[in-house]
Amino acid sequence: MIKRNSAHKHRNSALVFAALGDEIRLRLVVRLCEDGPMSITRLTAGSRVTRQAITKHLRVMESAGLVRGSRRGRESVWQLHRERLEDARHYLDLISKHWDQALERLRAFVEN
């Protein structure tokens, strides 16, 4: 049972990293982090990316659990699901810790 939950968690985190692997989606995450919830119109403003392309990227991020969309009148407003970023950060911290430990073992080996 624990392994199944762990595998599910790994799979979900892999979806987040895959979604963040695209430059446009990464920029959208940064904008949502800095400015809070925004409409597709605001997310598109000042970029060369079409509304349709932004919508497609938001859907990919939504399926990874990074963002949530809601309707406000005639507009779709998107907001970041920060907990999913925290999950990704946890994995990066874990990987960093393992690398630090491996480098420390190597340093100790070389010095002896």
N, C-alpha and C positions, 0 to 999 in steps of 0.2 A: 504494500500500500504506500509506504513512504517513497519507494522508488518511482511509482507511478506519478505521485504528486510532484516529485523532483523533476521527472522527465517533462511533465506538463509545464512546470515553471521555466525550465530551460528552453522549451519550444516557444513559449510566450516571449521570453527575453530575446530569443533569436529573431523573432518578428520585429521587435523594437529596433534592434541593431540593423536589420535589413532596411527598415523604413528610414532610419537615420543615415543610411549609406548613400542617399541621393542628395546632391547639393541643394536643389530647390526645396526639398522637404526639410533639410537641416535649416535653411534660411527661414522657412515658415515657423519652425519650432522656436528659433531665436526671436522672431518677431512676436510670437504669442507669449513667450516668456517675458519679454520686455514691456509689451504694450497691453497684455491681457486679451480677453476675448475680442474677436474682430469678425466682421463680415467678409465675405469673399471679395466684395468690392474694395474694401480697405486693404485686404491682403494682396490684391492685384495692383493697387495704385503704386505707380512709380517703378513697376517692373515691366519687362518685355514679355512676360508670360501671360497667356490668355486666361480668362475666367474659367474656361473649360479645363485647361491644363491644371490650374490651381485646384479646381474641384476634384479632378482625378487624383492629384497628390494627397489631398485631404482625405479622400476615401481610403487610400492605401494606409495612411497614418491612423485613420479610424479603425481599420481592421486589425492594426497592431495594438490598438488600445491607447495610442498616444494623444488623440484628440477626440472631442465630442462635439457634435453639431446639434444646434437647436434652431427652431424657427422663431423669429421675432418679426411679426407682420409678414412682409413679402421677402425678407432677407433670411439667409442662413448665417447664423453666428457660430463661430468655432472657438473652442477654448481648449487649452492644454490640460491633459490629465497628468499632473505632475508626479503622481505616484509611480507611473510607468517609467519616468525618467529616473526616479530614485532606485527602481529595480535595476535599471541598466547601470547606474552608478555603483550599485552594490557589486555587480559582476566585475566591473572594471577595478574596483578596489580589491576584490579577491584575487584577480589576476596580478595586479600590482604587488600584492603581498607575496604571492608565490614567486614572482620574479625577484623581489628583494631577498627572499630567503635563499633562492638559488644563487644569486650573486654573492651573498654572504658566505655560503658554503664554498664557492669557488675562491673567494678571497682568502678564506682560512686554509684551503688546500694549497694555494700558491705560496702563502707565507710560511707554511710548514714545510 
